Every structure is written in C-alpha cells, then in structure tokens.
Amino acid sequence: MDDAARQFDLVTRALKSGLSNCVEWIDDKARLRVRNDVAVQGLTPEYIKRILIDFVRQGGALEQFSEQRERWKGRRDYWYRAIIPHEGFHHGLFVELELTDDDPDVPMVSLLNAHPATP
C-alpha cells in the first residue's frame, strides 16, 4: 500500500473507530471560528464532529488531496474533506481535516474548518 492509500485508510479508521479522542478539533481557535461563523447557521463544532463521523460510518465520501498550499506543505502531505448533505446548505457542509497521528492502532484526525460548500 502506498503512503497516500495508507494515510487515507488511517483517516477513515480514525473516523469510524468510535473512540472519542480519535477525532477532535485542531484547537480552540478553530472551534471558536466555526462557532462564530454565521454561515454555519448555528451548527456547533461538537455537532459537526458527530455528523462527520456518522457520514463516514454510513459510507459517505471522504476525499484526499495532496497538500499544495505553501503555508501547509511543511506540516502535512495530504488534507481531507467531506461534503456532508445537510438541511439549509444547498451544496452541503464542507469539513476539512488532517491526519495528526498515524499510529496504526489508534490513528487520530483533527478537524480544521467547516463552512457551507460551494459549487
């Protein structure tokens, strides 16, 4: 299995694991940004985390992207997104995340951002 496939598998496993500490917001700043974003229509960071986990567990699409943004290239090789269908969001809810611990037994991901998806 190549590195991209291995990392994708770890992200998926973290989301499906059922272990609460395997999926967390990256920091308080990200949580606060999402909580205060009126475009998110009052969805809390905790709720977004829960619907992301449910979405992936039910077979929803998770996409992997090679990191091309200069600011983040030194931090990670890949980033991930899910576009979750949700009432009130015409194109769905965009959730961005990264693999933060590649332990094969207990991988961990961090949620980075969430906002209405655009076409």
C-alpha positions in Angstrom: 0.0 0.0 0.0 1.5 3.4 -1.0 1.7 6.2 1.5 -1.4 8.1 0.2 -3.5 5.0 0.5 -2.1 4.2 3.9 -2.9 7.7 5.2 -6.4 7.6 3.7 -7.0 4.3 5.5 -5.8 5.7 8.8 -8.1 8.8 8.5 -11.1 6.6 7.7 -10.2 4.2 10.6 -10.0 7.2 13.0 -13.4 8.5 11.9 -15.0 5.0 12.2 -13.3 4.0 15.4 -15.8 5.1 17.9 -13.1 6.4 20.2 -13.9 10.0 21.1 -10.3 11.2 21.2 -9.5 9.9 17.7 -11.4 12.9 16.2 -11.0 16.4 17.7 -10.9 20.0 16.5 -7.3 21.1 16.0 -7.6 23.8 18.6 -9.8 26.2 20.4 -9.2 28.9 17.8 -10.7 26.6 15.1 -13.7 25.7 17.3 -14.4 29.3 18.1 -14.1 30.3 14.4 -16.7 27.7 13.4 -18.9 28.5 16.4 -18.9 32.2 15.5 -19.4 31.8 11.7 -22.9 32.9 10.9 -22.7 30.9 7.6 -22.6 27.7 9.6 -26.1 28.5 10.7 -25.6 27.8 14.4 -24.2 24.3 14.0 -21.8 23.7 16.9 -18.3 22.2 16.5 -19.4 19.2 18.5 -22.4 18.6 16.2 -20.2 19.0 13.1 -17.8 16.4 14.5 -20.7 14.0 15.2 -22.3 14.3 11.8 -18.9 13.9 10.1 -18.3 10.6 11.9 -21.8 9.4 11.1 -21.4 10.5 7.5 -18.2 8.5 7.1 -19.5 5.5 9.0 -22.6 5.4 6.7 -20.3 5.3 3.6 -20.2 9.0 2.8 -17.4 10.1 0.5 -14.1 11.4 2.1 -11.7 12.9 -0.4 -7.9 13.1 -0.1 -5.8 16.0 -1.6 -2.1 16.4 -1.9 -1.2 19.5 0.1 -0.2 22.2 -2.4 -0.8 25.3 -0.2 2.6 26.8 0.6 1.6 27.6 4.2 0.8 23.9 5.0 3.3 22.0 2.8 5.8 21.5 5.6 3.1 20.4 8.0 1.4 17.6 6.0 1.4 15.7 2.8 -2.4 15.4 2.5 -5.6 17.0 3.6 -9.1 15.6 3.6 -12.6 16.9 3.0 -16.1 15.7 3.3 -19.1 17.4 1.8 -22.0 16.4 4.1 -25.5 16.9 2.9 -27.4 18.9 5.5 -30.7 20.8 5.6 -30.1 24.5 5.0 -26.9 24.0 3.0 -27.7 24.0 -0.7 -24.3 22.4 -1.7 -23.7 20.6 1.7 -21.4 21.4 4.6 -17.6 21.3 3.8 -15.4 19.9 6.6 -11.6 19.9 6.3 -9.4 17.6 8.3 -5.9 16.2 8.6 -4.2 13.1 10.0 -2.5 14.2 13.2 -1.3 10.8 14.5 -0.5 7.9 12.2 -0.4 5.2 14.9 -1.8 2.2 13.1 -3.7 1.0 16.2 -5.2 4.4 17.2 -4.9 6.9 14.4 -6.1 10.5 15.1 -7.5 13.2 12.9 -8.0 16.9 13.6 -10.9 18.9 12.2 -9.6 22.2 10.7 -12.5 24.0 9.3 -16.2 23.8 8.4 -18.3 26.1 6.2 -21.0 25.9 3.6 -19.7 24.1 0.5 -19.6 26.0 -2.8 -20.2 24.5 -6.2 
